[in-house]
């Protein structure tokens, strides 16, 4: 665990790696850096929580004396942690306000790809900067997903729950709507029950289908605001509807989000993809490990992976458990289920081979 000594003034204007200290310690397993006073609290976190997270993630030991940090560990991990502190301190010196969630995101990003330039990740410009004012991507793949939505007319994202597929898509759509890049936002999903048979639902048509669309409303309210969403829906700028209602329409000047796409049939997927009109973008999201269709029915999303690969203007983005930004247990649960599924498939493959 990070050790903190009594504070001492370091008198440094910025992060300075002390490689002489590293060499003197033997085997190059120790590096000393000194940070500028500005931003130190943000980098360390409340009660040094960021330091403890860094130790757990990279397998190093940190000792802190005021603005001076001693990093002990294997060469690769030590260099990555040095890069982490140095790049974040550089961002602070350039006027970027590093928040606690930024430090957590930086740890995630460098743990996945140590060569990432954090300045490029955080200090975005253009439409990306507008998106970041609404919501901050927490992983490198989330950043690439947002970039793909801005640069391509159609994006298909596939990955487990909690990776931000729908949330980030709504944020990008809200920015494009506010900047008049599109005239309306259309959110849709198939009305498929998750392994249950709910039977007859009371109320009119809107009341029957609203429970299926609730996750889309939640994302809208969280990002755009409850009252603003209501006004925009009244003016026809935002539409939330079941996938079945898309039949026969041509959607021009629109940002279309299809959620829970793993529960579309082949016919439904083809129908939605061919609704896209001029000056429109479409984002299709789904998790192929959570298909709620009848067992004999082919998932339209799974088939789309095979049929649409290589089409110019269409971008696939694949998430995995490392991109989960919900409770830490969710990532572990997804990993456990994935491991169990691979073991089951291996057993079935072995059984089939024995029967030949």
Secondary structure, 3 states (H helix, E strand, C coil): CCEEECCCCCCCCCCEEEHHHHHHCCCCCEEEEECCCCCHHHHHCHHHHHHHHHHHHHCCEEEEECCEEEEECCHHHHHHHHHHHHHHHHHHHCCCCCCHHHHHHHHHHHHHCCCCCHHHHHCCCHHHHHHHHHCCCCCHHHHHHHHHHHHCCEEEEECCCCCCHHHHHHHHHHHHHHCCCCCEEEEEECCCCCCCCCCCCCCCHHHHHHHHHHHHHHHHHHHHCHHHHHHHHHCCCEEEEEHHHHCCCCECCEEEEEECHHHCCHHHHHHHHCCECCCCEEEEEECCCCCCCCCCCCCHHHHHHHHCCCCCCEEEEECCHHHCCCCHHHHHHHHHHHHHHHHHHHHHHHHHHHHC
